[in-house]
């Protein structure tokens, strides 16, 4: 039986669901809402996938409350959809079978900061900037930065990463332990606070990236890093995407512990020049950042500069003062709005794939040719140290033809990445949007994934219609 | 139904099992053995837990062969126990319900080295030193070093780590993807070769540490590191365990990217002085190693030396030439044989726990007091940057009293670690020996673990009697 069938479209109006919603309303009072606008805001709002609102939204304030809600939904066969900030990009928060959206944004307490252990325990609704503000005085920071100021629970659920991942890893590497409410309302703690363990199945990593389909993450213990003594930033232009990628490969092979290394393609540079009044050459650029001691970042910058020169880069400009670094990175920081400026009034479809770094130049090159052949305006930016890149398709959502051609392009993009031993998503997740690529990417491994889903959520109430394609 | 009950003790002699063994013998000829000595060697030989041999051993040479064996065992309800080098410490390779040991040591081909991507794909029987020899000419190395020259499949299955983990992580962080044979003989590839992915459940991390209870790992794609340009090693004595631990905490908080930082307690130093003819002061020592550029390792060593001085360490001696580094680290390298020398003729029980680093001094201190009160000779060595430490109990295995008191001590040690927000094992795994601590450590999280086991191995044939305690 498919997950969707277990819930059943007809379930939306059945008597049990009405009873459950009434019980929740009675229990949570003004923290329960059936308002159309609240429901709409709790479904997908970030791309062209339809907005599919839940039947109701409950604003939870504790793990115990989440457990209470899930247990009630379990007993009445009502879908449960966890909601953090709603910034995910593949419609993870949609409710295609209705159900109850659990808004965790009120669970925003920082429960403990263990500076000596370099970890902090937070509620799932705490955002990354909130955590960083709370730990800065201890000389610490949390490195994962997916762009949006997302909730940490949501970042764990979608296995988020971003520009710093090349040095500090993704949410996969930076979650020590989770508290989660499982499908029957049981509260589990996935691991101790030890930095490593060989004690049993890695439930932490199983829940990280599970997008609410196995349990609702309510608390997280996260690894923190010491704030670097010094930061150096730099930028330089390359004659080609390939040259830039080869410079990245050599940088990483040489053991330069680069903290960020971002590729920005020529079209995005053109956008940045227009938007931010810059005069960078319209060529692929690498934006880099180094963390360490003063001597170390100087050495790293020098070593990187030498590698860039080997690949015929333009002048490598670097800086260490915060204001100078911000200026150097402006074209990267402004990428989103600058890109929109390339086609005023258009909508951006942000997508990502990830390939082994040896295939990156080829994958980006073929993708650029594909986009150009279709006449799409679509800059490319990449977390190139990880082989991960983003295409920002600027389309007219009202044009049936453009939408259709964009969807066909996305199909080719994902097939291309998978064929190059890569993945259909490096950091955005599957949600609804990428379910169709799961079989191609995973083949027989979909079997164990389905078995795990069925075992941990036999009624199929946990964020149904996400990750796993229909059988 | 418990895993054990699913197989059933009586199953050992049932007709189906005989048929399966005969079929395997016919199929694999002289790569199949029922010889008593071969069977004994394929069961536990590393500690006091009983040697429980399988019914037969098959020496597999390919993933397809492993799939064939597992499918046949599945169809005839015969337990399957994967075997690499047999060096695990918690009786992971024992066959308490009989069955077929699949010896993977013949699967020792290095299938691909992708130097540009910093990864290599190997068969499960390849050992870590074999991999390192194969990639050295590419300027690369594989950092995980659990001491024994274990097979990489076994290291993944037990989530091994070792001295380098503080900088490079454990097998959890260093496996990119696995090929595994699941309980019904299906071959799955858990992930692509992309460095990161958000595409579905993390089957890689689920199989890492699953000790053969969910599937047989047959191939691995592993992350490699660039060989550092320079290595510096160092050593210094501290007035107390607490001072040494505090120096470690400050080292890590300061962002010094230490590659190794090992605690060796006073008793182990005494053993080393005797065994290796050294004259180190009989006090807790830290052994450190730094990787990086020549300038960087010099800077790291200097920064560490300053921190050590803050905590009243003795003179910090460091060196960069290989022969000098080996000499400096001799007391650490010889730890095993030196410890045995403390009580000639005794047997060593090697055990490990792991706690948050802030609790390490307390945990080691209480453990030392406990050992002394019992009159045990038992040096302590720790991967202290991770909060992980080892106790090497030297006992007379023939003394019922000593064995009993040692078991009671192990119970207290594990309870102590768990009570300090730690884990009953940082890197040895659960196997048979630590199943009794699983409930205390994981509580309600045992439920999802059992559900996953039942879903992926409904017949309970995969390495039964390991990890999960009887229900």
Boltz contact constraints between the chains, C-beta under 6 A:
constraints:
  - contact:
      token1: [A, 116]
      token2: [B, 249]
      max_distance: 6.0
  - contact:
      token1: [A, 116]
      token2: [B, 358]
      max_distance: 6.0
  - contact:
      token1: [A, 117]
      token2: [B, 356]
      max_distance: 6.0
  - contact:
      token1: [A, 117]
      token2: [B, 357]
      max_distance: 6.0
  - contact:
      token1: [A, 117]
      token2: [B, 358]
      max_distance: 6.0
  - contact:
      token1: [A, 158]
      token2: [B, 198]
      max_distance: 6.0
  - contact:
      token1: [A, 159]
      token2: [B, 198]
      max_distance: 6.0
  - contact:
      token1: [A, 161]
      token2: [B, 196]
      max_distance: 6.0
  - contact:
      token1: [A, 170]
      token2: [B, 196]
      max_distance: 6.0
  - contact:
      token1: [A, 173]
      token2: [B, 173]
      max_distance: 6.0
  - contact:
      token1: [A, 186]
      token2: [B, 444]
      max_distance: 6.0
  - contact:
      token1: [A, 188]
      token2: [B, 444]
      max_distance: 6.0
  - contact:
      token1: [A, 188]
      token2: [B, 445]
      max_distance: 6.0
  - contact:
      token1: [A, 190]
      token2: [B, 445]
      max_distance: 6.0
  - contact:
      token1: [A, 192]
      token2: [B, 421]
      max_distance: 6.0
  - contact:
      token1: [A, 192]
      token2: [B, 422]
      max_distance: 6.0
  - contact:
      token1: [A, 192]
      token2: [B, 423]
      max_distance: 6.0
  - contact:
      token1: [A, 193]
      token2: [B, 356]
      max_distance: 6.0
  - contact:
      token1: [A, 193]
      token2: [B, 421]
      max_distance: 6.0
  - contact:
      token1: [A, 194]
      token2: [B, 354]
      max_distance: 6.0
  - contact:
      token1: [A, 194]
      token2: [B, 355]
      max_distance: 6.0
  - contact:
      token1: [A, 194]
      token2: [B, 422]
      max_distance: 6.0
  - contact:
      token1: [A, 194]
      token2: [B, 423]
      max_distance: 6.0
  - contact:
      token1: [A, 195]
      token2: [B, 386]
      max_distance: 6.0
  - contact:
      token1: [A, 195]
      token2: [B, 387]
      max_distance: 6.0
  - contact:
      token1: [A, 196]
      token2: [B, 161]
      max_distance: 6.0
  - contact:
      token1: [A, 196]
      token2: [B, 170]
      max_distance: 6.0
  - contact:
      token1: [A, 196]
      token2: [B, 354]
      max_distance: 6.0
  - contact:
      token1: [A, 196]
      token2: [B, 386]
      max_distance: 6.0
  - contact:
      token1: [A, 196]
      token2: [B, 426]
      max_distance: 6.0
  - contact:
      token1: [A, 197]
      token2: [B, 423]
      max_distance: 6.0
  - contact:
      token1: [A, 198]
      token2: [B, 158]
      max_distance: 6.0
  - contact:
      token1: [A, 198]
      token2: [B, 159]
      max_distance: 6.0
  - contact:
      token1: [A, 198]
      token2: [B, 209]
      max_distance: 6.0
  - contact:
      token1: [A, 198]
      token2: [B, 425]
      max_distance: 6.0
  - contact:
      token1: [A, 198]
      token2: [B, 427]
      max_distance: 6.0
  - contact:
      token1: [A, 198]
      token2: [B, 429]
      max_distance: 6.0
  - contact:
      token1: [A, 199]
      token2: [B, 423]
      max_distance: 6.0
  - contact:
      token1: [A, 199]
      token2: [B, 424]
      max_distance: 6.0
  - contact:
      token1: [A, 199]
      token2: [B, 425]
      max_distance: 6.0
  - contact:
      token1: [A, 199]
      token2: [B, 430]
      max_distance: 6.0
  - contact:
      token1: [A, 199]
      token2: [B, 441]
      max_distance: 6.0
  - contact:
      token1: [A, 200]
      token2: [B, 449]
      max_distance: 6.0
  - contact:
      token1: [A, 200]
      token2: [B, 467]
      max_distance: 6.0
  - contact:
      token1: [A, 201]
      token2: [B, 449]
      max_distance: 6.0
  - contact:
      token1: [A, 202]
      token2: [B, 205]
      max_distance: 6.0
  - contact:
      token1: [A, 202]
      token2: [B, 209]
      max_distance: 6.0
  - contact:
      token1: [A, 203]
      token2: [B, 445]
      max_distance: 6.0
  - contact:
      token1: [A, 203]
      token2: [B, 448]
      max_distance: 6.0
  - contact:
      token1: [A, 205]
      token2: [B, 202]
      max_distance: 6.0
  - contact:
      token1: [A, 205]
      token2: [B, 205]
      max_distance: 6.0
  - contact:
      token1: [A, 206]
      token2: [B, 206]
      max_distance: 6.0
  - contact:
      token1: [A, 209]
      token2: [B, 198]
      max_distance: 6.0
  - contact:
      token1: [A, 209]
      token2: [B, 202]
      max_distance: 6.0
  - contact:
      token1: [A, 226]
      token2: [B, 253]
      max_distance: 6.0
  - contact:
      token1: [A, 226]
      token2: [B, 255]
      max_distance: 6.0
  - contact:
      token1: [A, 249]
      token2: [B, 116]
      max_distance: 6.0
  - contact:
      token1: [A, 253]
      token2: [B, 226]
      max_distance: 6.0
  - contact:
      token1: [A, 255]
      token2: [B, 226]
      max_distance: 6.0
  - contact:
      token1: [A, 295]
      token2: [B, 299]
      max_distance: 6.0
  - contact:
      token1: [A, 296]
      token2: [B, 296]
      max_distance: 6.0
  - contact:
      token1: [A, 299]
      token2: [B, 295]
      max_distance: 6.0
  - contact:
      token1: [A, 354]
      token2: [B, 194]
      max_distance: 6.0
  - contact:
      token1: [A, 354]
      token2: [B, 196]
      max_distance: 6.0
  - contact:
      token1: [A, 355]
      token2: [B, 194]
      max_distance: 6.0
  - contact:
      token1: [A, 356]
      token2: [B, 117]
      max_distance: 6.0
  - contact:
      token1: [A, 356]
      token2: [B, 193]
      max_distance: 6.0
  - contact:
      token1: [A, 357]
      token2: [B, 117]
      max_distance: 6.0
  - contact:
      token1: [A, 358]
      token2: [B, 116]
      max_distance: 6.0
  - contact:
      token1: [A, 358]
      token2: [B, 117]
      max_distance: 6.0
  - contact:
      token1: [A, 386]
      token2: [B, 195]
      max_distance: 6.0
  - contact:
      token1: [A, 386]
      token2: [B, 196]
      max_distance: 6.0
  - contact:
      token1: [A, 387]
      token2: [B, 195]
      max_distance: 6.0
  - contact:
      token1: [A, 421]
      token2: [B, 192]
      max_distance: 6.0
  - contact:
      token1: [A, 421]
      token2: [B, 193]
      max_distance: 6.0
  - contact:
      token1: [A, 422]
      token2: [B, 192]
      max_distance: 6.0
  - contact:
      token1: [A, 422]
      token2: [B, 194]
      max_distance: 6.0
  - contact:
      token1: [A, 423]
      token2: [B, 192]
      max_distance: 6.0
  - contact:
      token1: [A, 423]
      token2: [B, 194]
      max_distance: 6.0
  - contact:
      token1: [A, 423]
      token2: [B, 197]
      max_distance: 6.0
  - contact:
      token1: [A, 423]
      token2: [B, 199]
      max_distance: 6.0
  - contact:
      token1: [A, 424]
      token2: [B, 199]
      max_distance: 6.0
  - contact:
      token1: [A, 425]
      token2: [B, 198]
      max_distance: 6.0
  - contact:
      token1: [A, 425]
      token2: [B, 199]
      max_distance: 6.0
  - contact:
      token1: [A, 426]
      token2: [B, 196]
      max_distance: 6.0
  - contact:
      token1: [A, 427]
      token2: [B, 198]
      max_distance: 6.0
  - contact:
      token1: [A, 429]
      token2: [B, 198]
      max_distance: 6.0
  - contact:
      token1: [A, 430]
      token2: [B, 199]
      max_distance: 6.0
  - contact:
      token1: [A, 441]
      token2: [B, 199]
      max_distance: 6.0
  - contact:
      token1: [A, 444]
      token2: [B, 186]
      max_distance: 6.0
  - contact:
      token1: [A, 444]
      token2: [B, 188]
      max_distance: 6.0
  - contact:
      token1: [A, 445]
      token2: [B, 188]
      max_distance: 6.0
  - contact:
      token1: [A, 445]
      token2: [B, 190]
      max_distance: 6.0
  - contact:
      token1: [A, 445]
      token2: [B, 203]
      max_distance: 6.0
  - contact:
      token1: [A, 448]
      token2: [B, 203]
      max_distance: 6.0
  - contact:
      token1: [A, 448]
      token2: [B, 456]
      max_distance: 6.0
  - contact:
      token1: [A, 449]
      token2: [B, 200]
      max_distance: 6.0
  - contact:
      token1: [A, 449]
      token2: [B, 201]
      max_distance: 6.0
  - contact:
      token1: [A, 451]
      token2: [B, 455]
      max_distance: 6.0
  - contact:
      token1: [A, 451]
      token2: [B, 456]
      max_distance: 6.0
  - contact:
      token1: [A, 452]
      token2: [B, 452]
      max_distance: 6.0
  - contact:
      token1: [A, 455]
      token2: [B, 451]
      max_distance: 6.0
  - contact:
      token1: [A, 455]
      token2: [B, 455]
      max_distance: 6.0
  - contact:
      token1: [A, 456]
      token2: [B, 448]
      max_distance: 6.0
  - contact:
      token1: [A, 456]
      token2: [B, 451]
      max_distance: 6.0
  - contact:
      token1: [A, 467]
      token2: [B, 200]
      max_distance: 6.0
